[in-house]
Amino acid sequence: MTLAQIAPLLHATIMNGPVDFESTVVSHVVASDLMSDVLVAHTENFILITSLASDQMIRTADLVGASGVILVNGKQPPASLTKLAKELEMPLLGTALPKFEACLAAGQALLQETTA
């Protein structure tokens, strides 16, 4: 499944969509506001779902090779975060959904794709 296919399921707005956004593959979800927990996540092709809207979060997502980041709870990123996401070519989306509901929707979509 691609990040572009997941976005509408979460009613997400695209805050930064790099050139390869449409083809960015996602097969796992990691949800955390603690970047130390994200640093020990050993998985590939994952999206980070978080309510932490900081430069540290986007740098951590880039460091661990996240496919993209989804900000939940309607959080609006500061200009520095959006600018850094563009510089790092990190897809950044936002949704008004709470973290649990965003994880549930993304997880169900990924599960349906693998069982189809």
Secondary structure, DSSP 4 states (H G I P E B T S, - for coil): -BHHHHHHHTT-EEEE--TTGGG-B--EEEE-S-HHHHHT---SSEEEEES--SHHHHHHHHHTT-SEEEE-TTPPPPHHHHHHHHHHT--EEE-SS-HHHHHHHHHHHHHHHHH-
